[in-house]
Amino acid sequence: MSAETFGQAFALAAMDLDDASVGREDGRLVVTRELTDETVSTEDIIDLADEHGLDIVDVTADVGDGEVCVWIGGGEA
């Protein structure tokens, strides 16, 4: 499978995660979760990316926008 196919499969699966939205920015997939609690876990997003052979490029928290973003890169597909 190509990296693009893995990315599409990941995006579809990520849409089913609790409180997660999926988008694309700067050529990368981004999974966003709102900062609704004191602690926001991204473990399920990271595990899902790993299952699809994709790399985590960065995890950012934007307190002003009230969200945490997990930036997904290509894997070894």
N, CA, C and O atoms as a GROMACS GRO file, in nm:
protein
  308
    1MET      N    1   0.083  -0.119   0.000
    1MET     CA    2   0.000   0.000   0.000
    1MET      C    3   0.087   0.124   0.000
    1MET      O    4   0.195   0.126   0.058
    2SER      N    5   0.038   0.227  -0.066
    2SER     CA    6   0.113   0.353  -0.068
    2SER      C    7   0.090   0.431   0.060
    2SER      O    8  -0.004   0.404   0.135
    3ALA      N    9   0.178   0.528   0.085
    3ALA     CA   10   0.161   0.614   0.202
    3ALA      C   11   0.027   0.687   0.196
    3ALA      O   12  -0.037   0.708   0.299
    4GLU      N   13  -0.015   0.726   0.075
    4GLU     CA   14  -0.143   0.795   0.058
    4GLU      C   15  -0.259   0.706   0.101
    4GLU      O   16  -0.352   0.752   0.168
    5THR      N   17  -0.254   0.577   0.063
    5THR     CA   18  -0.360   0.483   0.101
    5THR      C   19  -0.363   0.465   0.252
    5THR      O   20  -0.471   0.462   0.312
    6PHE      N   21  -0.244   0.452   0.314
    6PHE     CA   22  -0.238   0.440   0.459
    6PHE      C   23  -0.297   0.566   0.524
    6PHE      O   24  -0.369   0.556   0.624
    7GLY      N   25  -0.267   0.683   0.468
    7GLY     CA   26  -0.318   0.808   0.522
    7GLY      C   27  -0.469   0.816   0.513
    7GLY      O   28  -0.535   0.863   0.607
    8GLN      N   29  -0.526   0.770   0.402
    8GLN     CA   30  -0.671   0.773   0.386
    8GLN      C   31  -0.738   0.677   0.484
    8GLN      O   32  -0.839   0.711   0.545
    9ALA      N   33  -0.681   0.558   0.499
    9ALA     CA   34  -0.737   0.460   0.593
    9ALA      C   35  -0.727   0.513   0.736
    9ALA      O   36  -0.820   0.497   0.815
   10PHE      N   37  -0.614   0.577   0.768
   10PHE     CA   38  -0.597   0.637   0.901
   10PHE      C   39  -0.701   0.745   0.924
   10PHE      O   40  -0.765   0.748   1.029
   11ALA      N   41  -0.719   0.835   0.828
   11ALA     CA   42  -0.813   0.946   0.842
   11ALA      C   43  -0.955   0.895   0.868
   11ALA      O   44  -1.026   0.948   0.953
   12LEU      N   45  -0.995   0.793   0.794
   12LEU     CA   46  -1.128   0.736   0.815
   12LEU      C   47  -1.142   0.676   0.954
   12LEU      O   48  -1.244   0.694   1.021
   13ALA      N   49  -1.039   0.604   0.999
   13ALA     CA   50  -1.044   0.544   1.133
   13ALA      C   51  -1.039   0.651   1.241
   13ALA      O   52  -1.107   0.638   1.344
   14ALA      N   53  -0.960   0.757   1.220
   14ALA     CA   54  -0.948   0.864   1.320
   14ALA      C   55  -1.079   0.939   1.339
   14ALA      O   56  -1.105   0.992   1.448
   15MET      N   57  -1.161   0.945   1.236
   15MET     CA   58  -1.291   1.012   1.247
   15MET      C   59  -1.381   0.944   1.348
   15MET      O   60  -1.473   1.007   1.402
   16ASP      N   61  -1.357   0.817   1.374
   16ASP     CA   62  -1.438   0.741   1.470
   16ASP      C   63  -1.390   0.757   1.615
   16ASP      O   64  -1.458   0.710   1.707
   17LEU      N   65  -1.276   0.822   1.636
   17LEU     CA   66  -1.226   0.842   1.772
   17LEU      C   67  -1.311   0.946   1.844
   17LEU      O   68  -1.366   1.037   1.782
   18ASP      N   69  -1.320   0.933   1.977
   18ASP     CA   70  -1.397   1.028   2.057
   18ASP      C   71  -1.338   1.168   2.048
   18ASP      O   72  -1.218   1.187   2.064
   19ASP      N   73  -1.424   1.265   2.022
   19ASP     CA   74  -1.387   1.407   2.026
   19ASP      C   75  -1.269   1.443   1.938
   19ASP      O   76  -1.191   1.532   1.972
   20ALA      N   77  -1.254   1.375   1.824
   20ALA     CA   78  -1.143   1.404   1.733
   20ALA      C   79  -1.197   1.450   1.598
   20ALA      O   80  -1.296   1.396   1.548
   21SER      N   81  -1.131   1.549   1.541
   21SER     CA   82  -1.163   1.590   1.404
   21SER      C   83  -1.036   1.577   1.321
   21SER      O   84  -0.925   1.593   1.372
   22VAL      N   85  -1.054   1.548   1.193
   22VAL     CA   86  -0.942   1.522   1.104
   22VAL      C   87  -0.941   1.626   0.992
   22VAL      O   88  -1.044   1.657   0.934
   23GLY      N   89  -0.823   1.678   0.965
   23GLY     CA   90  -0.809   1.773   0.856
   23GLY      C   91  -0.674   1.760   0.792
   23GLY      O   92  -0.597   1.669   0.825
   24ARG      N   93  -0.645   1.849   0.701
   24ARG     CA   94  -0.515   1.850   0.633
   24ARG      C   95  -0.465   1.993   0.633
   24ARG      O   96  -0.538   2.086   0.598
   25GLU      N   97  -0.341   2.010   0.672
   25GLU     CA   98  -0.279   2.142   0.675
   25GLU      C   99  -0.132   2.128   0.639
   25GLU      O  100  -0.064   2.039   0.690
   26ASP      N  101  -0.083   2.214   0.554
   26ASP     CA  102   0.057   2.212   0.510
   26ASP      C  103   0.097   2.074   0.458
   26ASP      O  104   0.210   2.030   0.479
   27GLY      N  105   0.006   2.007   0.389
   27GLY     CA  106   0.035   1.877   0.331
   27GLY      C  107   0.037   1.761   0.428
   27GLY      O  108   0.074   1.649   0.391
   28ARG      N  109  -0.001   1.785   0.552
   28ARG     CA  110  -0.001   1.679   0.654
   28ARG      C  111  -0.142   1.658   0.708
   28ARG      O  112  -0.224   1.750   0.711
   29LEU      N  113  -0.167   1.537   0.751
   29LEU     CA  114  -0.291   1.511   0.824
   29LEU      C  115  -0.277   1.567   0.964
   29LEU      O  116  -0.170   1.560   1.025
   30VAL      N  117  -0.385   1.624   1.015
   30VAL     CA  118  -0.387   1.679   1.150
   30VAL      C  119  -0.512   1.628   1.219
   30VAL      O  120  -0.624   1.644   1.169
   31VAL      N  121  -0.493   1.565   1.335
   31VAL     CA  122  -0.606   1.522   1.416
   31VAL      C  123  -0.614   1.617   1.535
   31VAL      O  124  -0.517   1.633   1.610
   32THR      N  125  -0.729   1.680   1.551
   32THR     CA  126  -0.747   1.783   1.653
   32THR      C  127  -0.848   1.736   1.757
   32THR      O  128  -0.950   1.675   1.726
   33ARG      N  129  -0.816   1.768   1.880
   33ARG     CA  130  -0.906   1.738   1.991
   33ARG      C  131  -0.916   1.864   2.077
   33ARG      O  132  -0.814   1.926   2.108
   34GLU      N  133  -1.037   1.901   2.115
   34GLU     CA  134  -1.057   2.021   2.196
   34GLU      C  135  -1.006   2.000   2.338
   34GLU      O  136  -1.014   1.891   2.394
   35LEU      N  137  -0.955   2.109   2.395
   35LEU     CA  138  -0.910   2.107   2.534
   35LEU      C  139  -1.030   2.135   2.624
   35LEU      O  140  -1.051   2.247   2.669
   36THR      N  141  -1.108   2.031   2.648
   36THR     CA  142  -1.229   2.048   2.729
   36THR      C  143  -1.207   2.009   2.874
   36THR      O  144  -1.288   2.042   2.960
   37ASP      N  145  -1.099   1.939   2.900
   37ASP     CA  146  -1.067   1.896   3.036
   37ASP      C  147  -0.926   1.944   3.070
   37ASP      O  148  -0.853   1.992   2.984
   38GLU      N  149  -0.889   1.931   3.196
   38GLU     CA  150  -0.752   1.967   3.237
   38GLU      C  151  -0.649   1.882   3.166
   38GLU      O  152  -0.541   1.930   3.132
   39THR      N  153  -0.682   1.756   3.143
   39THR     CA  154  -0.591   1.663   3.077
   39THR      C  155  -0.658   1.608   2.952
   39THR      O  156  -0.771   1.560   2.956
   40VAL      N  157  -0.587   1.616   2.840
   40VAL     CA  158  -0.638   1.562   2.714
   40VAL      C  159  -0.536   1.461   2.664
   40VAL      O  160  -0.420   1.496   2.639
   41SER      N  161  -0.578   1.338   2.650
   41SER     CA  162  -0.488   1.233   2.604
   41SER      C  163  -0.493   1.222   2.452
   41SER      O  164  -0.599   1.234   2.390
   42THR      N  165  -0.377   1.198   2.392
   42THR     CA  166  -0.369   1.172   2.248
   42THR      C  167  -0.319   1.030   2.221
   42THR      O  168  -0.283   0.997   2.108
   43GLU      N  169  -0.315   0.949   2.325
   43GLU     CA  170  -0.261   0.814   2.313
   43GLU      C  171  -0.333   0.732   2.205
   43GLU      O  172  -0.268   0.660   2.129
   44ASP      N  173  -0.466   0.744   2.198
   44ASP     CA  174  -0.540   0.667   2.099
   44ASP      C  175  -0.507   0.712   1.956
   44ASP      O  176  -0.505   0.630   1.864
   45ILE      N  177  -0.482   0.840   1.938
   45ILE     CA  178  -0.444   0.892   1.806
   45ILE      C  179  -0.305   0.840   1.767
   45ILE      O  180  -0.283   0.797   1.654
   46ILE      N  181  -0.213   0.846   1.862
   46ILE     CA  182  -0.076   0.799   1.838
   46ILE      C  183  -0.076   0.649   1.810
   46ILE      O  184  -0.006   0.604   1.718
   47ASP      N  185  -0.152   0.572   1.886
   47ASP     CA  186  -0.160   0.427   1.864
   47ASP      C  187  -0.218   0.397   1.726
   47ASP      O  188  -0.170   0.307   1.657
   48LEU      N  189  -0.320   0.472   1.685
   48LEU     CA  190  -0.383   0.450   1.555
   48LEU      C  191  -0.286   0.482   1.442
   48LEU      O  192  -0.281   0.409   1.342
   49ALA      N  193  -0.211   0.589   1.456
   49ALA     CA  194  -0.111   0.623   1.354
   49ALA      C  195  -0.007   0.511   1.343
   49ALA      O  196   0.032   0.472   1.233
   50ASP      N  197   0.036   0.460   1.456
   50ASP     CA  198   0.133   0.350   1.458
   50ASP      C  199   0.076   0.226   1.389
   50ASP      O  200   0.146   0.161   1.312
   51GLU      N  201  -0.049   0.195   1.416
   51GLU     CA  202  -0.114   0.080   1.353
   51GLU      C  203  -0.119   0.094   1.201
   51GLU      O  204  -0.117  -0.007   1.129
   52HIS      N  205  -0.126   0.216   1.151
   52HIS     CA  206  -0.132   0.242   1.007
   52HIS      C  207   0.006   0.271   0.947
   52HIS      O  208   0.015   0.309   0.830
   53GLY      N  209   0.112   0.254   1.025
   53GLY     CA  210   0.246   0.273   0.973
   53GLY      C  211   0.282   0.418   0.946
   53GLY      O  212   0.367   0.446   0.862
   54LEU      N  213   0.217   0.511   1.017
   54LEU     CA  214   0.242   0.654   0.997
   54LEU      C  215   0.320   0.710   1.115
   54LEU      O  216   0.313   0.658   1.226
   55ASP      N  217   0.394   0.816   1.089
   55ASP     CA  218   0.477   0.879   1.191
   55ASP      C  219   0.408   1.000   1.251
   55ASP      O  220   0.335   1.072   1.182
   56ILE      N  221   0.431   1.023   1.379
   56ILE     CA  222   0.387   1.146   1.444
   56ILE      C  223   0.497   1.249   1.422
   56ILE      O  224   0.612   1.226   1.461
   57VAL      N  225   0.462   1.360   1.361
   57VAL     CA  226   0.560   1.465   1.333
   57VAL      C  227   0.568   1.562   1.450
   57VAL      O  228   0.677   1.608   1.484
   58ASP      N  229   0.453   1.592   1.511
   58ASP     CA  230   0.450   1.689   1.621
   58ASP      C  231   0.317   1.676   1.694
   58ASP      O  232   0.217   1.630   1.638
   59VAL      N  233   0.317   1.717   1.818
   59VAL     CA  234   0.194   1.731   1.897
   59VAL      C  235   0.198   1.871   1.955
   59VAL      O  236   0.292   1.906   2.026
   60THR      N  237   0.096   1.952   1.925
   60THR     CA  238   0.094   2.090   1.973
   60THR      C  239  -0.033   2.116   2.053
   60THR      O  240  -0.139   2.062   2.022
   61ALA      N  241  -0.019   2.198   2.155
   61ALA     CA  242  -0.135   2.242   2.232
   61ALA      C  243  -0.147   2.393   2.216
   61ALA      O  244  -0.052   2.466   2.243
   62ASP      N  245  -0.262   2.437   2.172
   62ASP     CA  246  -0.288   2.579   2.155
   62ASP      C  247  -0.396   2.618   2.256
   62ASP      O  248  -0.515   2.601   2.232
   63VAL      N  249  -0.352   2.669   2.369
   63VAL     CA  250  -0.444   2.702   2.478
   63VAL      C  251  -0.541   2.811   2.434
   63VAL      O  252  -0.659   2.807   2.468
   64GLY      N  253  -0.491   2.908   2.358
   64GLY     CA  254  -0.576   3.017   2.311
   64GLY      C  255  -0.691   2.968   2.225
   64GLY      O  256  -0.804   3.016   2.237
   65ASP      N  257  -0.662   2.872   2.136
   65ASP     CA  258  -0.766   2.814   2.051
   65ASP      C  259  -0.839   2.699   2.119
   65ASP      O  260  -0.941   2.651   2.070
   66GLY      N  261  -0.786   2.654   2.233
   66GLY     CA  262  -0.849   2.546   2.307
   66GLY      C  263  -0.843   2.412   2.238
   66GLY      O  264  -0.941   2.337   2.239
   67GLU      N  265  -0.727   2.380   2.178
   67GLU     CA  266  -0.717   2.252   2.110
   67GLU      C  267  -0.576   2.195   2.117
   67GLU      O  268  -0.478   2.267   2.136
   68VAL      N  269  -0.570   2.064   2.100
   68VAL     CA  270  -0.441   1.995   2.087
   68VAL      C  271  -0.444   1.927   1.950
   68VAL      O  272  -0.544   1.867   1.912
   69CYS      N  273  -0.333   1.938   1.878
   69CYS     CA  274  -0.324   1.882   1.743
   69CYS      C  275  -0.212   1.780   1.735
   69CYS      O  276  -0.103   1.801   1.787
   70VAL      N  277  -0.242   1.669   1.670
   70VAL     CA  278  -0.142   1.566   1.643
   70VAL      C  279  -0.116   1.570   1.493
   70VAL      O  280  -0.206   1.544   1.412
   71TRP      N  281   0.008   1.602   1.456
   71TRP     CA  282   0.048   1.615   1.316
   71TRP      C  283   0.103   1.481   1.269
   71TRP      O  284   0.195   1.426   1.330
   72ILE      N  285   0.047   1.430   1.160
   72ILE     CA  286   0.079   1.297   1.109
   72ILE      C  287   0.160   1.311   0.981
   72ILE      O  288   0.122   1.385   0.890
   73GLY      N  289   0.271   1.238   0.974
   73GLY     CA  290   0.351   1.235   0.852
   73GLY      C  291   0.341   1.101   0.786
   73GLY      O  292   0.267   1.014   0.833
   74GLY      N  293   0.414   1.082   0.677
   74GLY     CA  294   0.415   0.954   0.608
   74GLY      C  295   0.490   0.850   0.686
   74GLY      O  296   0.567   0.881   0.777
   75GLY      N  297   0.466   0.729   0.651
   75GLY     CA  298   0.537   0.619   0.715
   75GLY      C  299   0.626   0.551   0.614
   75GLY      O  300   0.661   0.608   0.511
   76GLU      N  301   0.663   0.430   0.646
   76GLU     CA  302   0.750   0.353   0.558
   76GLU      C  303   0.667   0.263   0.468
   76GLU      O  304   0.690   0.143   0.463
   77ALA      N  305   0.573   0.322   0.397
   77ALA     CA  306   0.486   0.242   0.310
   77ALA      C  307   0.541   0.234   0.170
   77ALA      O  308   0.481   0.171   0.083
   0.00000   0.00000   0.00000
